[in-house]
Amino acid sequence: MESRDKKMTRSFKTDFETREEPDGKKSISGYFAVFNSETELWPGAYEEISPEAFDSTLSGDVRALINHDTRLVLGRTKAGTLSLKTDSRGLWGDITINENDSDAMNLYERVKRGDVDQCSFGFEILKEEADWREDGTVKWTLREVNLFEVSPCTFPAYEDTGIQARHKELDQHNERLAEQWRHKQTEILKGGIK
Protein backbone atom coordinates (compact mmCIF):
# COMPACT_ATOMS: atom_id res chain seq x y z
CA MET A 1 0.00 0.00 0.00
CA GLU A 2 1.19 3.49 -0.88
CA SER A 3 2.42 5.64 2.00
CA ARG A 4 -0.17 8.13 3.22
CA ASP A 5 2.38 10.68 4.45
CA LYS A 6 2.29 12.59 1.18
CA LYS A 7 0.49 15.88 0.81
CA MET A 8 -2.61 15.56 -1.35
CA THR A 9 -5.12 18.05 -2.65
CA ARG A 10 -8.80 17.75 -3.44
CA SER A 11 -10.84 20.31 -5.31
CA PHE A 12 -14.35 21.31 -6.24
CA LYS A 13 -16.51 24.23 -7.35
CA THR A 14 -17.89 26.27 -4.50
CA ASP A 15 -20.08 29.29 -3.86
CA PHE A 16 -17.61 31.75 -2.39
CA GLU A 17 -19.02 34.90 -0.88
CA THR A 18 -17.23 38.22 -0.56
CA ARG A 19 -18.24 40.59 2.22
CA GLU A 20 -17.36 44.12 3.17
CA GLU A 21 -18.28 45.05 6.73
CA PRO A 22 -19.33 48.60 7.71
CA ASP A 23 -15.83 49.10 9.14
CA GLY A 24 -14.38 48.32 5.69
CA LYS A 25 -13.09 44.84 6.61
CA LYS A 26 -13.22 42.55 3.58
CA SER A 27 -13.47 38.78 3.62
CA ILE A 28 -13.93 35.72 1.41
CA SER A 29 -15.87 32.80 2.79
CA GLY A 30 -17.20 29.49 1.57
CA TYR A 31 -16.95 25.73 1.78
CA PHE A 32 -13.54 24.19 1.12
CA ALA A 33 -14.81 20.61 1.45
CA VAL A 34 -18.21 18.93 1.43
CA PHE A 35 -19.07 15.85 3.50
CA ASN A 36 -20.76 12.65 2.34
CA SER A 37 -20.47 13.58 -1.32
CA GLU A 38 -18.97 10.87 -3.51
CA THR A 39 -16.45 12.41 -5.93
CA GLU A 40 -15.20 10.51 -8.97
CA LEU A 41 -11.40 10.70 -9.06
CA TRP A 42 -11.35 8.82 -12.38
CA PRO A 43 -13.74 6.25 -13.91
CA GLY A 44 -14.33 3.52 -11.35
CA ALA A 45 -12.56 5.27 -8.44
CA TYR A 46 -14.39 7.43 -5.93
CA GLU A 47 -13.67 9.29 -2.72
CA GLU A 48 -15.83 10.72 0.03
CA ILE A 49 -15.06 12.83 3.09
CA SER A 50 -16.70 11.77 6.34
CA PRO A 51 -18.04 14.44 8.73
CA GLU A 52 -15.41 13.63 11.37
CA ALA A 53 -12.43 13.89 8.98
CA PHE A 54 -11.32 17.37 10.17
CA ASP A 55 -12.17 17.02 13.87
CA SER A 56 -8.60 16.60 15.12
CA THR A 57 -6.94 19.08 12.76
CA LEU A 58 -8.88 22.34 13.04
CA SER A 59 -6.97 23.37 16.16
CA GLY A 60 -3.74 23.24 14.14
CA ASP A 61 -2.05 26.04 12.19
CA VAL A 62 -3.72 26.07 8.76
CA ARG A 63 -2.98 28.58 5.99
CA ALA A 64 -5.20 30.02 3.27
CA LEU A 65 -3.18 30.30 0.06
CA ILE A 66 -3.83 31.56 -3.45
CA ASN A 67 -3.65 28.61 -5.88
CA HIS A 68 -1.64 26.52 -3.36
CA ASP A 69 1.27 28.99 -3.70
CA THR A 70 3.09 29.19 -0.35
CA ARG A 71 4.38 32.65 -1.32
CA LEU A 72 0.80 33.97 -1.52
CA VAL A 73 -0.62 33.62 1.98
CA LEU A 74 -4.12 35.08 2.39
CA GLY A 75 -4.68 34.13 6.01
CA ARG A 76 -3.67 31.83 8.82
CA THR A 77 -5.57 30.31 11.72
CA LYS A 78 -2.70 31.07 14.12
CA ALA A 79 -2.90 34.76 13.19
CA GLY A 80 -6.69 34.85 13.42
CA THR A 81 -7.00 35.88 9.76
CA LEU A 82 -8.44 32.49 8.74
CA SER A 83 -11.26 30.82 10.64
CA LEU A 84 -12.36 27.27 9.90
CA LYS A 85 -15.28 25.25 11.22
CA THR A 86 -17.31 22.23 10.25
CA ASP A 87 -21.06 21.93 10.09
CA SER A 88 -23.40 19.31 8.68
CA ARG A 89 -22.49 20.29 5.11
CA GLY A 90 -18.69 20.46 5.26
CA LEU A 91 -15.57 22.48 6.06
CA TRP A 92 -16.37 26.18 5.98
CA GLY A 93 -13.78 28.92 6.07
CA ASP A 94 -13.62 32.71 6.34
CA ILE A 95 -10.52 34.60 5.19
CA THR A 96 -9.94 38.19 6.32
CA ILE A 97 -8.41 40.07 3.39
CA ASN A 98 -5.35 42.25 3.95
CA GLU A 99 -6.14 45.38 1.96
CA ASN A 100 -2.44 46.29 1.90
CA ASP A 101 -1.69 43.08 -0.03
CA SER A 102 -2.31 43.60 -3.75
CA ASP A 103 -2.44 39.82 -4.42
CA ALA A 104 -5.14 39.40 -1.78
CA MET A 105 -7.14 42.36 -3.10
CA ASN A 106 -6.84 41.09 -6.67
CA LEU A 107 -8.18 37.69 -5.59
CA TYR A 108 -10.98 39.34 -3.60
CA GLU A 109 -12.11 41.20 -6.74
CA ARG A 110 -11.85 38.05 -8.89
CA VAL A 111 -14.00 36.10 -6.45
CA LYS A 112 -16.45 39.00 -6.24
CA ARG A 113 -16.83 39.02 -10.05
CA GLY A 114 -17.20 35.23 -10.19
CA ASP A 115 -13.94 34.71 -12.08
CA VAL A 116 -12.60 32.46 -9.30
CA ASP A 117 -15.16 29.99 -7.97
CA GLN A 118 -13.19 26.84 -7.20
CA CYS A 119 -11.21 25.74 -4.19
CA SER A 120 -8.88 23.05 -2.96
CA PHE A 121 -7.51 21.88 0.33
CA GLY A 122 -4.11 20.34 1.02
CA PHE A 123 -3.87 17.50 3.52
CA GLU A 124 -2.41 14.13 4.41
CA ILE A 125 -4.52 11.07 5.14
CA LEU A 126 -4.34 9.77 8.70
CA LYS A 127 -7.23 7.29 8.57
CA GLU A 128 -9.38 6.02 5.71
CA GLU A 129 -11.51 3.07 4.63
CA ALA A 130 -11.53 1.42 1.23
CA ASP A 131 -14.61 -0.25 -0.20
CA TRP A 132 -13.53 -2.59 -3.02
CA ARG A 133 -16.85 -3.16 -4.76
CA GLU A 134 -18.01 -6.27 -6.61
CA ASP A 135 -18.37 -4.29 -9.85
CA GLY A 136 -14.62 -3.54 -9.86
CA THR A 137 -14.95 0.04 -8.60
CA VAL A 138 -13.50 1.37 -5.38
CA LYS A 139 -14.52 4.08 -2.95
CA TRP A 140 -12.21 5.54 -0.33
CA THR A 141 -13.75 7.29 2.66
CA LEU A 142 -11.49 9.79 4.41
CA ARG A 143 -12.04 9.39 8.16
CA GLU A 144 -9.22 11.57 9.53
CA VAL A 145 -6.89 14.02 7.80
CA ASN A 146 -4.17 16.46 8.74
CA LEU A 147 -5.15 19.74 7.07
CA PHE A 148 -2.32 22.01 5.90
CA GLU A 149 -4.01 24.60 3.74
CA VAL A 150 -7.11 25.77 1.91
CA SER A 151 -6.93 27.63 -1.40
CA PRO A 152 -9.30 29.54 -3.62
CA CYS A 153 -8.12 28.43 -7.07
CA THR A 154 -8.36 29.36 -10.72
CA PHE A 155 -7.63 25.80 -11.84
CA PRO A 156 -7.70 23.44 -8.86
CA ALA A 157 -4.83 20.98 -8.61
CA TYR A 158 -6.52 17.60 -8.74
CA GLU A 159 -4.06 15.62 -10.85
CA ASP A 160 -1.29 15.37 -8.30
CA THR A 161 0.83 12.77 -6.53
CA GLY A 162 -2.13 11.93 -4.29
CA ILE A 163 -4.20 10.82 -7.26
CA GLN A 164 -1.20 8.94 -8.64
CA ALA A 165 -0.94 7.18 -5.28
CA ARG A 166 -4.59 6.20 -5.56
CA HIS A 167 -3.96 4.79 -9.04
CA LYS A 168 -1.02 2.77 -7.70
CA GLU A 169 -3.11 1.43 -4.81
CA LEU A 170 -5.85 0.33 -7.23
CA ASP A 171 -3.24 -1.34 -9.49
CA GLN A 172 -1.77 -3.18 -6.48
CA HIS A 173 -5.23 -4.35 -5.38
CA ASN A 174 -6.04 -5.62 -8.88
CA GLU A 175 -2.68 -7.40 -9.08
CA ARG A 176 -3.39 -9.14 -5.73
CA LEU A 177 -6.79 -10.27 -7.04
CA ALA A 178 -5.19 -11.55 -10.25
CA GLU A 179 -2.51 -13.40 -8.25
CA GLN A 180 -5.17 -15.00 -6.05
CA TRP A 181 -7.10 -16.07 -9.15
CA ARG A 182 -3.94 -17.51 -10.76
CA HIS A 183 -3.10 -19.41 -7.57
CA LYS A 184 -6.63 -20.82 -7.36
CA GLN A 185 -6.53 -21.89 -11.03
CA THR A 186 -3.17 -23.61 -10.48
CA GLU A 187 -4.58 -25.48 -7.47
CA ILE A 188 -7.63 -26.51 -9.49
CA LEU A 189 -5.40 -27.85 -12.26
CA LYS A 190 -3.36 -29.78 -9.70
CA GLY A 191 -6.55 -31.20 -8.23
CA GLY A 192 -6.00 -29.43 -4.93
CA ILE A 193 -9.31 -27.51 -4.83
CA LYS A 194 -12.69 -28.96 -5.71
ABEGO torsion letter per residue (X at the ends): XBBAABBBBBBBBBBBBBBBBAAGBBBBBEBABBBGBBBBABBGBBBBBBAAAAAAAAABBBBBBBGGBAABBABBAAAGABBBBBBAAEBBBBBBBBAABAAAAAAAAAAAAGABABBBBBBBBABBBBBBBAAGBBBBBBABBBBABBBBBABBBABBAAAAAAAAAAAAAAAAAAAAAAAAAAAAAAGABX
